[in-house]
């Protein structure tokens, strides 16, 4: 297609860093020489009232860089359109504020654009109110450059009289004409009013030597590459169409193909050179440390944007925020699977973490091991007492590149990774021991037994790897909450705060994890849910369980599924680790028959939340019912029975459900969550867990549910309870009376009570296991 240029539109474009420097310099600029400055403002209809107001703003902005005074800079103004009109002569206003106020009051006149006539007026009249020719004269033309006649000749005559002309484009200027108007060289005398700060700086830069005196120390005029953009409206051949033309033959026409065109705008970029005054930048000295980004704030102030893990002071010093006392060993993969690039990335991560988190006074001792076929501990725990020497030792580690034997490495570290060194002669170091595994390739040996052995040695494992390592890391740590996965190499470094939190949570779990809780999930597996949605429910339960520390002393979890009948998948005391619970959830089958939430809650009351099935006295109890809403009509009564026995019923209903019926089951709007679809269920997990955790912190009635077996009566005391038994004996009525004489009741003396404590829980568990064996 052929294109015909019909209109040129151009603006100045420079990078943001240069704009910041130009703006900072503008605050210091003052031209204090003897100078006559005359503004020639285009007030024609092609400019329009809006652009004329922008011209006035620009002229006022330029006055900020001029030291207006009768003996120094004088300013006057002419507005031109069809004819020139003197707005005010150079000797009318003698202060900067007076000139700016008068510019503000100037009224748009309108008319044709007779730039040549305005220049001839100045040639004939001179600078109105100006001084003699010994004072430099500067003419600043602000126009769109669309003159009705050619202004080339009068512009040349003005330059011959040594009048300096600045041509300033406004709106969509015709830059070819502005080039003709401007003094040489045009790069120094062409400005764009769209960026007033830049244009004011450009004017000062050109006048600074030799006319104006630079008042700001250290500031200097510099050339820098910039870009001029031209928006061109073009006529483009779009295609042809059949048209009819006359013919030489009488009563005949001739068919032909005629072209048709369309108009479009094309943005063209022209590299150029700009001259501007640049002042010293407070960021030039690079004050921000550790990869921080300096952001200037004016002429002498700045602030630093710090990377994660830094910000200990304004210059991005390391944050000394790892305030927990642990023995920490990093186990870093060095096999061929991780590659040299991955090994170096792990080294960089270690250095960044230690620089950001470990200070001179940190109570933490650190070691580093690496493994492939073999395991080496080049930096033993506590070997280095300062971060600098520790980092130097990490720098000296070399890539080996053997096989990935993660299981063997964990076994070795559990036995030889930590040395028991006394802090004092008679005090042993019993700090928590943490192993952080850094790996990025699948193990070539079994990790399950090694991981269990590591935990038996009272080591706390945290696994770090890329996303595809998630399953193996969960198997190693036994808990998704103790794994950190990253999506890309840079994302690894953003995980530093997360690693810090996980390390410092050892022995001091926060929030819900620190609360003892007996928790039962009751999941609708009926045909009303369907197999696909049941899988979503199962995935939700699995994900929710990963937020709890699962063992005998903290959280116990049971799972019940129901259709027309309820089935216990596992009881509260079945699994004692997160990995076992998660593995069991993956095997849960779909039932697919009709659903009865009432029978499921009755099952939980009689066969799950009981001391015989592992429920612990003195521990809050929560049942989470996940239902499609079908079969809940008979659930209100058993739900009330559970609440009466001190067990909270939390209802999560998915889809179109009967709110009134569900509200009776939940007992309160606080314990009812309605989710519009199974796909949205994942977004409510945080809310549901938060509500469960709130319940876990509430006061406990030690006799609800009844901890006494075999119809024993629980009698509550201050912070304790006792059981009155009939035909049974023992602290919880767990042992049948075999002799013919009368049973002892109560089994404990009146002054003896069962105190609720972790030791009491262990005694209760042993008693319960003994009862089951009997």
N, C-alpha and C positions, 0 to 999 in steps of 0.2 A: 504494500500500500504506500501511496505517496502522501507525505504530510506537509502542510503549509503552516509555517509559524505566523500566528496572528497577534499574540500578546505575550509579553515576558513579565513574570512576577518573581521577585527575588527577596530573600532575607538572609541575614547573617546567621551562621550556626557555628558555635564553638563548644568544646567539651565542658562538662560541669566544673571540673577543677579550675579551669581558666576563668570561668564566670565567677567563682568564689573569690579568686585572687583579684579580679577586676573590681568586684564590689567592695572588697576590703580596701583596695587602693583609693577608690573613689571617696572614701570617708576622710582621706588625708589631703586631697588635692585642693589647692587654692592658687589660681593664677593672679599674682599681685603686681604685674607689670603695668606700664601705661599702655592702654589698649582701647580702641574703639570697636565695639561689637554691634553690628546691625543685623537683626533678624528680618528675613524676608519670608513671610508666611503665605502659602498658597491658600486663598479663601474661595476657590472656584467651586462650581457645582460638582465637578468630577471628584473632588476631595470629599465633599459632603460634610454635614455638621459634626458627625461623630468623629471622623478622622481629624477635623479641624481642632476639636477639643483635645485629641491626643497630641497634636502639634503644639498646642499651648502648654500642655503638661511637660512635653519634652523641652521646650524653651525654658520653662521654669526650672527644670532639673539641671539644665546647663548652667543656670545662674548660680547654683550651689557651688560650682567649681570656680566661679569668678569672684575676685575680691572687689566688689563694686564700691567705688569711691570717686569723688570728683577728680582726684589726682592720680588714680590708678585706672581701673576698668570702668568704662561707661557703656551703657546699653541703650539701644533704640530699637523701634520696630516699625515695619511697613507691611501692610496686608495688601495682596494683589489678587486680582481676578481679571475682569475686563479692563479695569484701570487700577493703577496703584493708589493706595491711600495711606498717608502717614498716620500711624496710631500714636506714636510719641517720639520726639527727637532724643538724641543721646544726652542732652543736658537737662532733661525734664526731671528725672528722679535720681537721687544721689545715694540711696542706700539699697541694699539687696532686697529687703522686704518690700520697699515701695515699688520696685520694678516688678517683683513677683505678683504683688497685688494688682498692678495695672495690667499685666499679661492676663491674669485671671478674668478681668472685666472686659477683655476684648470680645467683640461681637462678630460672628460669622456674617459675611456680606453676600457671597454667591456671585456667579457670573462665569464667563469663559476664562480659559487659562492663557493669559497673555504674559508669559514669562519674559519674552524679549522686550516688550514695552516697559515692564517694571525695571529691567536692567538699564534701559536707556534713560529712564527717569532718574536713576541714581547717578548715571554718568553725567547727566545735565545738572542735577541739583547738588551732587556730592552727598556725603554722609551728613544728614541734617543734625545740627547741634554738635558736630564733631570738632576736633581740634585740627591743628595744621598737619601738614603731610609728614612731619617728623614722627608722629604717633602711628604705629602700625594699625591698619584698617582690616577688619575681618568681617566678611559677609557670610551669614549662615542661611542658606536657602532650604526651606522645608517644603517639599512638593512631591507630587506623584509623577512628575516629569512628563505630563501629557500636554505639552504646549501646543496652541493653535498655530503658532509660527515657529521658525527656527531661532533659538536664542544663541546660536553659536557665535555670531559676529560680536554682539555686545558683550558676551562673556569673555571673548578673547581681548577686547579693548579694556575691560576691567582688570584683567590679569596684567596687561601691559602697564597699567597704572600702579602695579604692585599691590593690588588688593587681593588678599587671600580669600578664596571662595571654598566653603565647605558645602557640599551637596548632600542633603539628608533625605532619604527616601521615606515616604509615609504611605500607608495603605498598601496598594499593589503598584509600586512605581515602575516606570519605564527606565530601566537602568542605563540603557544606551545614551539617553539624553542627559542623565545625571553625570555620566562620565564626561560628557562634553562640557558641562558646567563647572565641574570640580577642578581645582588647581592640581598641578603636578607634584608628586606622583599621585595618581588617583587612589592607590591603596591607603594613603594617609589622609585623604580628604573626602572619602565617601563614608557616610555613616547611615545607620538604620534606626529610625526613631522608635521602632517596636521594642527595642531594648535600651531604655534611657540610660541605665548605668553604664552599659558598654559604650554607647555613643558619647557620653560625657567624658569617659576615660579616653576614648579615641581623640576627641577634640583637644584635651589637655596634653596628651602624648605628642600630638603634632606641634602644638604651640610651645611646649616646654623648652625647647631649644631652637632658636635663641630668645624667643619672645618672653615666655613666662619663666618664673623662677621656681624651682622645685623646693618645696618646704619640708617634705617628708624625708628624713634620713634613710638611706638604704634603698629607696624606691628608684627604679630606672625603667627607661623605655625599652621594651623587648619586642622583637618580631616573633610571631608564632604561627604555625599553620592553622588555617581556619577553612571553612567551607561555605561557599555562597550557593544557595539553592534557588533555582529558577523554576517556577511553575508555569509551563507553557500550554496555552490552549491551541490545539492543532486540528486541522481539517484532514480527516483520514478517509481514504477510499474503502468503503465497506463491502462493495459488491456491485453487481449489475442487475438490471431488470429488463423485461421485454417492453419496448415502447414502439409506437407507430409513427412513422415519418411520411411525409409527402412523397409522391412518385412523379416522374416525368410523364408517365403514361396517364392519359385522361381516365377518370373514374377508377383509380387504383391507389392503394396505399402500400407502403413498404414496412415490414417488421424489422426491428433492429434491437440491439442490446445497449441500454443507456446506463452509465455509472451513477451510483448514488453515494453520498458522503455522510459521515457523522462527525460530530465535534467531541473532543475529549481533552482532558488536561493531563499533562505528563510532567512529573517532577524530575528535573535534571540537577545534578550536583557538580559544582565546579570548584576544585581545590584552589585556594588562594593564600595570600599572606596578609596577616593583620598586624598592626602596630598598636600596642597598648602599654600603659604603665602598670608594672607589677611591683608590689611591695613585699617585703619579707613576710613569709607565712609562718605562723607559730608552729605549724606542723613540719616545716622544712628540716628541723633538727631531729625528726623521727623520735619523739619522746615516748611513744607507746611501745612497751616491751611485749615479748612472747606472742608476736603475731597480731597484736592489737591494731585497730585502725584509728588514725587520728582524724578528728573532725574539727576544723577551725570554727571559732566563734568570734568573728570580728578580727581585730588587728593583733591582739596579744593574748587571747584566750583560746582554749581548745578543750575538748574532752575525748576520751579514748573509748572505743567500742571494743570490749575484750572478748576473747574466745572463751568457750565454756571451760570452767575450772580456774579461770583467772579473774582478777578484779580485786585482789587484796588491797590495792591502793589505786590512786587515779591513773597510774601508769601501767596497769595490768600486771602487777606483781602476782605471784602465785597465791591462790587462796589457801591459807593454812587451816582448812576446815575439817580435816579428818581427825576428830577429837576422841575417837574411840581407841581403847587399848586392846590390840590383838597382835598375835604373831601371824604374819602374812607371807605366804609363799606363792609366787607365780610359777605355774607349770606351763611352759611354752613349747608348742610343737615345732620341731625342726626337721620334719621328714620331707621326702620328695613330694608328698601330696600337697603340702602347704606352699611349696615353691619358695625360691629365694625372695621374691617380691612380697609374699605373705609374711615370711619370717621378719623381714625388715619393717613391715607395717606393724607387726606385734611389738618389735623393739621400740619403734617410735611411739606407739600407744603407751607402753610402759613408762617411757621417759616423760611423756606429757602428763600422765597420771601422777607420777611421783613429784614432778615439779609443781603441779597444781595443788596437790593434797598433803604433801608431807613437808613439815617445817623442821627447823633445827630442834625445837622443843617437843616434837611429836612423840607421844608415848608408844608409837608403833614400831616394831622391828620387821624388816623386810628381807626376803630372800628370793632368788630366781633359780629355777631349774629348767632344763630343756631336754627333750626326748625325741628319739626316733626308734631304732632297734634297741638302743641303750638309753639309760637315764643318767644325766650328769647334774650335779648341784654346784655350779661354779661360784654362786654367791649364796653362802649359807645365811639362814635367818639370823639377823642381829650382827652379822659380820661387819657391816658399815654403820658408822654412827652419824654420818652426815650425808645429805642428798648428793652433793657434788661428787664424792668418791663413788657412791652407788651408781650414779649415771655413767661415770667413766667405765666402771666394770661392765655395765650393760652394753656400752658401745663396743667393748672388746669381744662380745659373744659372737661366735661364727656359726654359719649355717652348715649343717652336716648332710642331710638329704637321704636318710635311710628309710626303712619302713615305718608305718604309723602304728605303733603298738601302745595305744593309749591305756588299755587295761593293765599291761605290765608296768607302765609308768606310774599309774595310780597306786598299784600294790607297793611299789618301791618307795614312793613318797610317804605312804601311810606308815611304813616301817622305819625309814631313814631320813625323812625330810625335815624333821624337827628334832633338835637336841634339847634335852631337859637340863638347863643350866640354872643354878640357883641365883636369885637376885642378891640375897645375902647368904651368909653361911648356913643359917637355920631356916630360910624361907625359900620354898620352891616356886619357880615361875609357873603359874597356873592360868595364864592368859588364854582366851579362846584361840584356837588354831584354825586359820582359814586358808584354803587352797583355791586359787583362781586358775582354772584351766583355760588356756588360750589355744584353740584348735580350729582348723578349717578344712579337715579332710576326715572321711570316715575311718574308724579304727579297723585294723586288720586282725585284731584279736577281740575276745569277749571283754566287755566292760562291766557287765552286770555284777559278777561276783566281786570284782575289784572295787566297784563303787560301794557295795555293802560292807566290804572289809574296811574301807576308808571311814565309813560312818561308825563302824564298831570301835574305831580308834579315836572317836570323839573329834573328828575333823569335820569342819563345815565346808562343803563344796559349792563353788559358784562356777558355772560354765559360760564361756563367751565364744561365739562363733557366728558365721554367716547364716542366713535364713535356712539353707538346706540342711544345716546341722541341728535344727531345733529338736527333732525326735531323739537323736543320740544324746544330746546334752541333757534332755529331760530324763533319759534313762540313767545317765551318770549321776545327776544331782538328786533324782527321785522327786523333783518338784519343779514345775514350770516357773514358779516364783523365784527360783534360784538360777535361772538361765537368762542370759542376755544375748539377743540375736540382733544383727545389724544388716541393713539392706544393701549397702554399698560401702566401699572403703572409707569414705569421708564420714559416713554415719557412725562408724566405729568410734571415732573421737568424740562424737556428741554423747556417747554413753558413759562418759567419765562420772558425771554426777550420780547416775543410776548405780554404777558400781560402788561408789562411795556409800550410798544409802544401804545397799545390800551387805557390804562388809560391816557397817556399824550396826546393823540390825541383829548381828549374831549375839545371842545371849540377852538381847534387849529388844524383843519384837514389839512393834508399835501397833496401836489401834486394835483391830479385831483379832489379830494373830495372838495377842497376849491374853485373850479371854478364853476361859474354859467354856465349852459349848457342846451340847448333844444336838445334832442337826440331822433331820430326816427329810429327804426329798421324796415326794409322792408324785409319780409321773403317770399321766393319762396315756395308756397304750391301746386305746380302744379304736374301733373302726372309724369313729367320728374324727379322729386325728389323722389317720392315714400314715402309711409307712414313711413317706418323704418328710412329713412334718414331725413324726416321732424321732427321726434321726436328728432333726434340728433341736428338739427338746433334749435329747441325749447329749448332744454337743454342748448345749447350754449348761446342763448339770455338770459336765466334765470341766468346762471352763470355770464355773463357779467354785468347784471344789479346790481348784488350784490356788485360790486366795486364802486358804486356811492351812495352818500347821496341824497336820493330822498325826496324833499319837494319843496314848492313854491319858496323858496329863493335860492336854490342851483341847483339841477338837476331835470328836468322834462323829462319824458320818454313817448314816444308814440310807439305803435306797429301796423304795417300794414301787412296783409298777402295778397297774390295775386295768382290767377290762371289766367283765362281769364279776370276777373275783380278784382279790389282791394277792400279790406274791412278793415275799421279801427276797430281793436280789442279794443283799448282804446286810447283816445286822450292825448295830453300833460298835460292837467289840470284835467284828470280823477282821478288819484291816487296820494296821497300825502305821501305815506310811502312805504318803500321797501317791507314790508310784503304784502301789497295790490297788488303791481305790480307783485311780484312773484306768488301770488295766481292766478292772472288773466292770467299770461302766461301759467300756468298749464292747463287752460281750453281751449286753442286755438285749433280749429278744423283743420283737414286736408281737403283741397278742392278737389284736385285730377283731375282737368280739365287741359286744355292747359294753358300755362303761357305767360303773357305779362308784362315784366318789365317796358316797356314804359308807359302803362296805370297806373301802380302802382306809378311811379315817378310823373306823372301828378296829380294823386290823392293826393300825399303828398304835391305838390306845391299849389294846390287849396283848399285842405280840411284838412290839418294837420298843416303845418307851417304857420299858419295865426293867427293874433291876436284874431280873433273870436273864435279860437279853443285852445287858451291858450298860444300861442307863445309870448314871452316877448321881447320888444324892448331892445336893448343894451346887448343882450345875444347871444353868439355864438351858431350856429345851425349846427348840423351834421346829415346826413342821412346815415345809414349803410345798403347797399343792399346786402343781402345774396342770391346768385343765383347759380343754376346749369349751367348757361350759355344759357339755352334755352329761347327764346323769348326776347333777349336783342337787337335785330336788330333795334327796334323802340325806344330804350331808350336813345340814344345819345342826341337828341334834348331836351326832358324834363330835362335831367341831366344838360345840359348847361343853361337852363332856371333857374333851382334851383341855380346854381353857380352865375349866373348874379344877383340873388336876395340875394346874401350873404350867401348861404347855401352850406356847403361842402358836396359832394357826395363821400362816401367811398364804394368801391366795393370789396366784398369778393366772389371769384368765386371758386367753388368746382368741381373737376373732369376735364375731357377733355373739354376745352372751347376755344372760338375764342378770342385770346388775343388782336388782333387789334381792334375788335369791342368793347371789354370790356375797352380797353384803351381810346377809344373815350367817353365812358360813364363816366369813372373815371376822365378824363381830364388830368391826370398826372400819371406816374408810381408810384409816392409817395403814391397815394391813391388807388392803386390796389394791392390786395393780392391774389395770386393764391395758393390754397390748393389742394394737389393731391387726397385726399379722405376725406369722411365725418368723418372717424375714426380719422384722423389727425387734424381735425379742432380745437380741444381743445388745441393743442400745440401752436396755433397762437393767442390765446386770449390775452396774455400779450402784444404782438406786436400791436394788433389792438387797445387795450385800451390806450396804450402809445401814438399812433398817434392821437387818439381822444382827449386825454388830452393836447397834444401839440396844437391842434386847439383851445381848450377851453381857452388857455392863449393868443391867438393872439388878436390884436386890433380889435375893433368892430365899424362898421359903423351904427350909431343909426337909420338911415333911410333905412337900408337893413336888413330884409324885411320891407316894409312900415308899420309903426305902426298906420298910420291914416286910419280910417275906411271909408267906403262909398265914395270911390273915392277922399278922401282927399289927399292933396299934402304935403309930408313931406319936410320941409326946414331945412337943417342942419346948426347948429351954433357951436361955440367952446365949446365942451363938452355938448351939448344940442341939442334939435330939437324943431320945432313947426309945427302944422298942419294948412294948409289953407283949409277951408271947403266950400262946395257949397250945400245949402239947408239943411245943418246939422250944429250942433254946439257942443261945448264941447272940452276939451283938445285933444281928439282923434276923433272928428267928430262923436261922438256916439249918439247924441240926435237930433231927427228931429225937424226942425223949424216948429211950428204949426201956428204962426201968419201969417197974410197975408203980413206983411211988409217984406222988403228985409232981407235976412239972414246976420248975422254978420260974416264978413270974413276979416281977420282971427279972430278967437275966442279969441286969446291972443293978448295983446298989442305987438307991435313990439319988445319992450324991454323985454317981458316976454317969457321965454323958459321953456320947460320941462327938468329939470335936471335929469340925470341918477344916481339913488342911491337906496338903499334898500327901503327907505321911498317912493321914486317915484314909485318903483315896486309895493308896497302895494297899493298906490293910483291908479295905472294903473289897478291892479286886481279888486279893488272895482268898478272902472268905467266900466270895462268889464262885471262884473257880473250884474251891474245895466242895462247895454245895453241889455244883454241877456234876462233879465226879461221883459224889454219893448218889 
